C-alpha cells in the first residue's frame, strides 16, 4: 500500500523549487555565527529505532512515513530505502506513507502532520526538512520540529522517528568544513533532547566533492566526448539541489544502509517518553481546521473534491477547497493563540489578499510568485509570534492583481510573459484550511 501524492504540480515543484526559506522563517534569519554548528557525523544512533526494527524482524506489517520536501518527493532516497527495507525483511509487509510536498518546510509540516501522516498510523517517521528550512531561524525550526515530535508521540508513543538531512550546493560550505549547516545543527539539538537518531545522508557527497570526485551540478553526459570529459567524476544533480536518482540519491541510500548497522543495537522497544519541552512555545498544538469553520462571505464557492477536476488533484492534501475570485470576498474568524495561517494554493490565475489582524494596519499577501506557471500548495501567514491571547482576523480579496509581469521579470526564471497569456489573468484565491497554534473562538 502507498499513501502518497501524485499531483503533477507537486512533481513539477521537485524540479523547479530550489532551497527556500519557509513562510514563517522568512525575515527571521540571524548571522550564522550566533548559532553553534554541530560537528558533522554521518549517524548519531541515540535511542535508535527499536520498535520498528522489532516489527520488521517479526515479519509484521510496517508503515514508513516519509515527511519532507521535494527531495523526498523525488523517485530517489525514499523509494530506494523502502525497496531496501522490503528486501532486508521479506517476511514483513512494508509500505510507505508518502507525505512529501515540494517547496515546503517544517512550519507547514507541523500543521499537516496529522492529516498527511499520523492518521495513516506510521511505525517509523523519516523527517527531512533541513534543505527547505535552510533560511529559517533556528528558533522557528525548534518550534515546528519539536511540534512534529510531540504530536507524533502524543498520537502513538511507539512510533519511531529518524531525522535525515540532505544538502544543496549552496548549503554545502559548512559540511565541507566538517560542520552541519545551520538548519541541521538546530534540528540535531532537538534530536539530542529526544534521543532521536539522525542520519546526514550527504557526508559522502561532501567528501567526494572535497576530493574533486563529484560535480555538484550539470547535465548528464550524452556523447562519448562528454562522457570522456567527466572521467570518473560523479554528477550529483541537474540543479545542485535535487539529486540524480542513480548518483546523488544512491549516495543517500548508501548512507542510510551504513547508518542502520549503527542504529540497530541502540535502544529498547517500548513507548517513547515525552520529556519537558526544549522550547515552551513549540507547536505541539498546531491544528489544521476546515475553512468553513470561519465566516465566509457569500461569493465563496466550495469545490467538489470528487467531481471537480481541478479540486480532485488536491484531495489527498486538502479535505476542502474553496474558491473566490471577486474583489471584496472575505474570511473572518477569531482565535486564541500566537500563530495563524491559511493552507492555500499559489498559481497563475491567483490574486492577492489583504490581511488584517486585530484592526491593525493591513498587510497584502500575494498568492502569486516567480514560480507560478502552475498551481502548488502553500501557506499564507496571518500572524506569527503574536501575544498568546484572543485575536480577530479579517481576510479580503484585493481588487487588483499582483504585478505578474514584474514578478516574473524579477525572478528571471521563465521566458513566459503573463501579459500575453490568458492563464495569468485572474485574481482568484483557492483556500483549503485554517491553521492555528491554539484554538478557534466560536
VEXDREN-2710 file (C-alpha; in Angstrom, 1 decimal):
% VEXDREN-2710
k/r/px/py/pz
1/UNK/0.0/0.0/0.0
2/UNK/1.2/3.5/-0.7
3/UNK/-0.4/6.6/0.7
4/UNK/1.0/9.4/-1.4
5/UNK/0.6/12.4/-3.7
6/UNK/0.7/12.2/-7.4
7/UNK/-0.4/15.6/-8.4
8/UNK/1.5/16.9/-11.4
9/UNK/2.1/20.2/-9.8
10/UNK/4.0/18.8/-6.8
11/UNK/6.1/16.7/-9.1
12/UNK/7.0/19.8/-11.1
13/UNK/7.8/21.5/-7.8
14/UNK/10.5/19.0/-7.2
15/UNK/12.3/20.0/-10.4
16/UNK/11.7/23.8/-10.0
17/UNK/11.8/24.9/-6.4
18/UNK/15.3/25.3/-5.0
19/UNK/16.3/25.7/-1.4
20/UNK/13.9/28.3/0.1
21/UNK/13.1/29.9/3.4
22/UNK/9.8/28.6/4.8
23/UNK/7.0/31.1/5.3
24/UNK/7.3/31.8/9.0
25/UNK/11.1/31.7/8.8
26/UNK/11.4/34.4/6.1
27/UNK/12.9/37.6/7.6
28/UNK/13.8/35.9/10.9
29/UNK/17.3/34.8/10.0
30/UNK/20.3/35.8/12.1
31/UNK/24.1/35.7/11.4
32/UNK/25.2/32.1/11.3
33/UNK/28.0/32.7/13.8
34/UNK/25.3/33.3/16.5
35/UNK/24.3/29.6/16.2
36/UNK/26.8/26.9/17.1
37/UNK/27.2/24.4/14.3
38/UNK/27.3/20.8/15.2
39/UNK/30.2/18.5/14.3
40/UNK/29.4/16.7/11.1
41/UNK/28.8/13.0/11.8
42/UNK/27.0/10.7/9.4
43/UNK/25.0/8.9/12.0
44/UNK/24.1/9.5/15.7
45/UNK/22.1/6.4/16.8
46/UNK/21.0/7.9/20.1
47/UNK/18.0/5.8/21.3
48/UNK/17.7/4.0/17.9
49/UNK/14.6/2.7/16.2
50/UNK/13.8/-0.3/18.4
51/UNK/10.1/-0.6/17.9
52/UNK/10.0/-0.6/14.1
53/UNK/13.0/-2.9/13.9
54/UNK/11.3/-5.4/16.3
55/UNK/8.3/-5.4/14.0
56/UNK/10.4/-5.9/10.9
57/UNK/12.3/-8.8/12.4
58/UNK/9.0/-10.4/13.5
59/UNK/7.6/-10.2/9.9
60/UNK/4.8/-7.9/10.8
61/UNK/3.1/-5.1/8.9
62/UNK/5.1/-1.9/8.9
63/UNK/4.2/1.6/7.6
64/UNK/7.0/4.1/7.0
65/UNK/6.2/7.7/6.8
66/UNK/8.4/9.9/4.6
67/UNK/7.8/13.5/5.6
68/UNK/9.7/16.3/3.8
69/UNK/10.1/18.5/0.7
70/UNK/10.8/17.9/-3.0
71/UNK/14.0/15.9/-2.4
72/UNK/11.9/13.3/-0.6
73/UNK/9.1/13.6/-3.2
74/UNK/11.5/12.5/-5.9
75/UNK/11.9/9.0/-7.0
76/UNK/15.1/8.7/-5.0
77/UNK/16.2/8.0/-1.5
78/UNK/12.6/7.4/-0.4
79/UNK/11.8/4.7/-2.9
80/UNK/15.3/3.3/-2.6
81/UNK/15.2/2.9/1.2
82/UNK/11.7/1.5/1.0
83/UNK/12.8/-1.2/-1.5
84/UNK/16.0/-1.9/0.5
85/UNK/13.9/-2.5/3.7
86/UNK/11.5/-4.7/1.8
87/UNK/14.4/-6.8/0.6
88/UNK/16.1/-6.9/4.0
89/UNK/12.9/-8.1/5.7
90/UNK/11.0/-10.1/3.1
91/UNK/8.6/-11.6/5.6
92/UNK/7.4/-8.2/6.7
93/UNK/4.7/-6.2/4.8
94/UNK/6.5/-2.9/4.4
95/UNK/4.6/0.1/2.8
96/UNK/5.1/3.8/2.6
97/UNK/3.2/6.9/3.6
98/UNK/4.5/9.4/1.0
99/UNK/4.0/12.8/2.8
100/UNK/6.5/14.9/0.8
101/UNK/5.5/18.2/-0.7
102/UNK/7.9/20.2/-2.8
103/UNK/8.9/23.7/-1.6
104/UNK/7.6/23.3/1.9
105/UNK/9.3/23.3/5.3
106/UNK/8.7/22.1/8.8
107/UNK/6.4/25.0/9.6
108/UNK/3.7/23.8/7.2
109/UNK/4.7/20.3/8.3
110/UNK/3.7/20.9/11.9
111/UNK/0.1/21.7/10.7
112/UNK/-0.3/19.0/8.1
113/UNK/1.3/16.2/10.1
114/UNK/-1.9/14.6/11.4
115/UNK/-3.8/14.6/8.2
116/UNK/-0.9/13.6/6.0
117/UNK/0.9/11.1/8.3
118/UNK/-0.4/10.3/11.7
119/UNK/-3.9/9.4/10.5
120/UNK/-2.2/6.6/8.5
121/UNK/-0.6/5.1/11.6
122/UNK/3.1/5.1/10.8
123/UNK/5.6/2.8/12.6
124/UNK/8.6/4.9/11.5
125/UNK/8.7/8.5/10.5
126/UNK/11.6/9.9/8.5
127/UNK/11.7/13.7/8.8
128/UNK/13.5/15.6/6.0
129/UNK/13.3/19.4/6.2
130/UNK/16.9/20.6/6.5
131/UNK/17.1/22.0/3.0
132/UNK/13.8/23.8/2.9
133/UNK/14.4/25.1/6.4
134/UNK/17.8/26.3/5.3
135/UNK/16.8/30.0/5.5
136/UNK/14.7/29.7/8.7
137/UNK/15.8/30.9/12.1
138/UNK/16.8/28.1/14.5
139/UNK/14.2/29.4/17.0
140/UNK/11.4/28.7/14.5
141/UNK/12.9/25.4/13.5
142/UNK/12.8/24.4/17.2
143/UNK/9.1/25.4/17.4
144/UNK/7.9/23.5/14.4
145/UNK/10.2/20.4/14.6
146/UNK/9.5/19.9/18.3
147/UNK/5.8/20.3/17.5
148/UNK/6.2/17.4/15.0
149/UNK/7.9/15.2/17.6
150/UNK/5.5/15.9/20.3
151/UNK/2.4/15.5/18.1
152/UNK/3.7/12.1/16.9
153/UNK/4.4/10.7/20.3
154/UNK/1.2/12.0/21.8
155/UNK/-0.7/10.2/18.9
156/UNK/1.4/7.0/19.4
157/UNK/4.3/6.8/21.7
158/UNK/5.6/3.7/20.0
159/UNK/6.2/5.4/16.7
160/UNK/9.9/5.7/16.0
161/UNK/11.3/8.9/14.4
162/UNK/14.5/9.4/12.5
163/UNK/15.8/12.8/11.3
164/UNK/17.5/12.7/7.9
165/UNK/19.4/15.6/6.5
166/UNK/20.0/16.4/2.8
167/UNK/22.2/19.0/1.2
168/UNK/22.4/21.5/-1.6
169/UNK/25.4/23.1/-3.3
170/UNK/24.5/26.4/-1.6
171/UNK/24.4/24.9/1.9
172/UNK/27.5/22.7/1.4
173/UNK/30.3/25.0/2.6
174/UNK/29.8/24.2/6.3
175/UNK/29.6/20.4/5.6
176/UNK/32.8/20.7/3.5
177/UNK/34.5/22.1/6.7
178/UNK/33.2/19.3/8.9
179/UNK/30.1/21.1/10.4
180/UNK/26.4/20.6/9.8
181/UNK/24.7/23.6/8.1
182/UNK/22.7/25.7/10.5
183/UNK/19.3/24.1/10.0
184/UNK/20.6/20.6/10.5
185/UNK/22.5/21.8/13.6
186/UNK/19.3/23.3/15.0
187/UNK/17.5/20.0/14.3
188/UNK/20.2/17.9/15.9
189/UNK/19.8/19.8/19.1
190/UNK/16.2/18.6/19.2
191/UNK/17.4/15.1/18.3
192/UNK/19.7/15.1/21.3
193/UNK/16.9/16.3/23.6
194/UNK/14.5/13.5/22.5
195/UNK/17.0/10.7/21.8
196/UNK/16.1/10.7/18.1
197/UNK/18.6/9.1/15.7
198/UNK/19.8/11.3/12.9
199/UNK/21.5/10.5/9.6
200/UNK/23.2/13.1/7.4
201/UNK/22.8/11.4/4.1
202/UNK/25.3/13.8/2.3
203/UNK/28.5/13.2/4.3
204/UNK/29.9/11.1/1.4
205/UNK/28.7/13.6/-1.1
206/UNK/30.7/16.3/0.7
207/UNK/33.7/14.0/0.9
208/UNK/33.7/13.2/-2.8
209/UNK/33.2/16.9/-3.7
210/UNK/36.1/17.9/-1.5
211/UNK/38.3/15.3/-3.2
212/UNK/37.3/16.6/-6.6
213/UNK/35.5/13.3/-7.4
214/UNK/32.0/14.8/-7.6
215/UNK/30.4/17.7/-9.6
216/UNK/27.6/19.4/-7.8
217/UNK/25.6/20.4/-10.9
218/UNK/25.3/19.7/-14.6
219/UNK/23.6/17.9/-17.4
220/UNK/24.2/14.2/-17.8
221/UNK/26.8/13.4/-20.5
222/UNK/25.4/12.0/-23.7
223/UNK/28.1/11.9/-26.3
224/UNK/31.3/10.0/-25.9
225/UNK/33.2/13.2/-25.7
226/UNK/31.1/14.5/-22.9
227/UNK/31.5/11.2/-21.0
228/UNK/35.2/11.3/-21.5
229/UNK/35.3/14.8/-20.1
230/UNK/33.6/13.6/-17.0
231/UNK/36.3/11.0/-16.4
232/UNK/35.4/9.1/-13.2
233/UNK/33.6/12.0/-11.6
234/UNK/30.0/11.6/-10.2
235/UNK/27.4/14.2/-11.2
236/UNK/25.3/15.0/-8.2
237/UNK/22.3/16.9/-9.5
238/UNK/21.0/18.9/-12.5
239/UNK/20.5/21.9/-10.3
240/UNK/22.7/21.4/-7.3
241/UNK/19.6/20.6/-5.2
242/UNK/17.6/17.6/-6.5
243/UNK/19.9/14.7/-6.9
244/UNK/20.0/12.4/-9.9
245/UNK/18.5/9.0/-9.0
246/UNK/21.5/6.9/-9.9
247/UNK/24.2/9.1/-8.3
248/UNK/23.1/11.6/-5.6
249/UNK/20.2/9.6/-4.4
250/UNK/22.2/6.4/-4.5
251/UNK/24.7/8.0/-2.2
252/UNK/21.9/9.0/0.1
253/UNK/20.7/5.4/0.2
254/UNK/24.1/4.1/1.0
255/UNK/24.4/6.5/3.9
256/UNK/21.1/5.1/5.4
257/UNK/22.3/1.5/4.9
258/UNK/25.6/2.2/6.7
259/UNK/23.8/4.0/9.5
260/UNK/21.3/1.2/10.1
261/UNK/24.1/-1.0/11.2
262/UNK/24.9/1.5/14.0
263/UNK/21.2/2.2/14.8
264/UNK/20.2/-1.5/15.2
265/UNK/21.8/-2.1/18.6
266/UNK/20.6/1.2/20.1
267/UNK/17.6/1.5/22.4
268/UNK/15.0/-0.9/23.7
269/UNK/11.4/-1.5/22.4
270/UNK/8.7/0.4/24.2
271/UNK/6.9/3.7/24.3
272/UNK/8.9/6.9/23.9
273/UNK/8.8/9.2/26.9
274/UNK/7.9/12.9/26.4
275/UNK/10.4/14.9/28.3
276/UNK/9.9/18.6/29.2
277/UNK/9.8/20.6/26.0
278/UNK/13.0/22.2/24.8
279/UNK/11.1/25.3/23.9
280/UNK/7.9/26.3/25.7
281/UNK/6.3/27.8/22.6
282/UNK/6.7/24.7/20.5
283/UNK/3.9/23.8/18.0
284/UNK/2.6/20.6/19.5
285/UNK/-0.9/22.3/19.5
286/UNK/-0.8/23.1/15.8
287/UNK/-4.1/22.4/14.2
288/UNK/-5.5/22.3/10.6
289/UNK/-9.2/23.1/10.5
290/UNK/-11.8/23.2/7.7
291/UNK/-12.1/26.6/6.1
292/UNK/-15.9/26.7/6.7
293/UNK/-15.2/26.9/10.5
294/UNK/-14.7/30.6/9.7
295/UNK/-17.3/33.1/8.5
296/UNK/-17.2/33.2/4.7
297/UNK/-18.8/35.9/2.5
298/UNK/-21.5/34.8/0.0
299/UNK/-19.2/34.7/-3.0
300/UNK/-17.1/31.8/-1.8
301/UNK/-17.6/28.5/-3.8
302/UNK/-16.9/25.1/-2.3
303/UNK/-15.3/22.9/-5.0
304/UNK/-16.4/19.3/-5.2
305/UNK/-13.3/17.2/-4.3
306/UNK/-14.7/14.2/-6.2
307/UNK/-16.2/15.7/-9.4
308/UNK/-14.3/18.9/-10.0
309/UNK/-11.2/18.0/-12.0
310/UNK/-9.1/20.8/-10.5
311/UNK/-10.1/20.2/-6.9
312/UNK/-9.7/16.4/-7.3
313/UNK/-6.0/16.9/-7.8
314/UNK/-5.6/18.3/-4.3
315/UNK/-7.9/15.9/-2.4
316/UNK/-5.1/13.9/-0.8
317/UNK/-3.8/17.0/0.9
318/UNK/-6.8/19.3/1.3
319/UNK/-10.0/17.9/2.9
320/UNK/-11.8/21.0/1.4
321/UNK/-11.0/23.5/-1.3
322/UNK/-12.8/26.8/-1.7
323/UNK/-12.5/29.5/-4.4
324/UNK/-13.3/33.2/-4.5
325/UNK/-12.5/35.5/-7.4
326/UNK/-14.5/38.6/-6.8
327/UNK/-12.8/41.6/-5.1
328/UNK/-14.1/42.1/-1.6
329/UNK/-14.9/38.5/-0.7
330/UNK/-13.9/37.9/2.9
331/UNK/-13.0/35.3/5.5
332/UNK/-13.3/36.2/9.2
333/UNK/-12.6/34.4/12.4
334/UNK/-11.3/34.7/15.9
335/UNK/-8.7/32.6/17.6
336/UNK/-6.8/32.2/20.8
337/UNK/-3.1/31.7/20.3
338/UNK/0.0/33.3/18.8
339/UNK/0.2/31.9/15.3
340/UNK/-2.3/31.6/12.4
341/UNK/-2.1/30.9/8.7
342/UNK/-4.2/29.7/5.7
343/UNK/-3.4/26.5/3.8
344/UNK/-3.9/27.5/0.2
345/UNK/-2.7/27.5/-3.3
346/UNK/-0.4/29.7/-5.3
347/UNK/-1.0/29.8/-9.1
348/UNK/-1.0/31.6/-12.4
349/UNK/-4.6/32.9/-12.0
350/UNK/-4.3/33.9/-8.4
351/UNK/-4.5/37.4/-6.9
352/UNK/-3.6/38.9/-3.5
353/UNK/-5.2/39.0/-0.1
354/UNK/-5.5/41.9/2.4
355/UNK/-4.7/40.5/5.9
356/UNK/-6.0/42.5/8.9
357/UNK/-5.3/41.3/12.5
358/UNK/-6.9/43.0/15.5
359/UNK/-7.7/46.0/13.4
360/UNK/-4.1/46.9/12.9
361/UNK/-2.8/48.3/9.6
362/UNK/-3.5/45.7/6.9
363/UNK/-0.8/43.7/5.1
364/UNK/-1.1/42.5/1.4
365/UNK/-0.2/38.8/0.7
366/UNK/0.2/38.0/-3.0
367/UNK/-0.8/34.5/-3.9
368/UNK/1.5/34.6/-7.0
369/UNK/5.2/34.3/-7.2
370/UNK/8.0/33.7/-9.7
371/UNK/7.3/30.0/-9.9
372/UNK/3.6/30.4/-10.7
373/UNK/3.4/28.8/-14.1
374/UNK/1.4/26.1/-12.3
375/UNK/-0.6/25.7/-9.1
376/UNK/1.1/24.4/-5.9
377/UNK/0.3/24.1/-2.2
378/UNK/1.4/27.0/0.1
379/UNK/0.7/28.6/3.5
380/UNK/-0.3/32.2/3.8
381/UNK/0.9/33.8/7.0
382/UNK/-1.7/35.7/9.0
383/UNK/0.3/36.2/12.2
384/UNK/3.2/34.6/14.0
385/UNK/4.7/35.5/17.3
386/UNK/1.6/37.3/18.4
387/UNK/0.7/37.6/22.1
388/UNK/-0.9/34.4/23.3
389/UNK/-4.4/35.8/23.6
390/UNK/-7.5/36.3/21.5
391/UNK/-7.2/37.8/18.0
392/UNK/-9.6/38.9/15.4
393/UNK/-8.8/38.1/11.7
394/UNK/-10.2/39.5/8.5
395/UNK/-9.0/38.4/5.1
396/UNK/-10.2/40.2/2.0
397/UNK/-9.6/39.6/-1.7
398/UNK/-7.8/42.6/-3.1
399/UNK/-9.3/44.3/-6.2
400/UNK/-6.0/44.4/-8.0
401/UNK/-3.9/41.6/-9.4
402/UNK/-0.3/41.4/-8.4
403/UNK/2.2/42.8/-10.9
404/UNK/2.8/39.5/-12.5
405/UNK/5.0/40.8/-15.3
406/UNK/7.3/42.4/-12.8
407/UNK/7.4/39.3/-10.5
408/UNK/8.4/37.1/-13.4
409/UNK/10.9/39.6/-14.7
410/UNK/12.5/39.9/-11.2
411/UNK/12.5/36.1/-10.9
412/UNK/14.4/35.6/-14.2
413/UNK/13.1/32.1/-14.2
414/UNK/10.9/31.9/-17.2
415/UNK/10.5/33.4/-20.7
416/UNK/6.8/33.5/-20.5
417/UNK/5.2/36.9/-20.4
418/UNK/2.0/36.9/-18.3
419/UNK/0.7/39.9/-20.3
420/UNK/0.4/37.7/-23.4
421/UNK/-1.1/34.6/-21.8
422/UNK/-4.7/34.5/-20.6
423/UNK/-3.9/31.8/-18.0
424/UNK/-2.3/34.5/-15.9
425/UNK/-5.3/36.8/-16.0
426/UNK/-7.1/36.5/-12.7
427/UNK/-7.3/37.4/-9.0
428/UNK/-8.6/34.1/-7.7
429/UNK/-7.9/32.7/-4.2
430/UNK/-8.0/29.0/-3.5
431/UNK/-8.1/28.3/0.2
432/UNK/-8.4/25.0/2.0
433/UNK/-7.8/25.1/5.7
434/UNK/-7.3/27.4/8.7
435/UNK/-4.0/26.6/10.5
436/UNK/-3.6/27.8/14.1
437/UNK/-1.4/27.1/17.1
438/UNK/-4.2/27.4/19.6
439/UNK/-7.9/27.3/19.2
440/UNK/-10.7/28.9/17.3
441/UNK/-13.0/31.1/19.3
442/UNK/-16.6/30.5/18.1
END
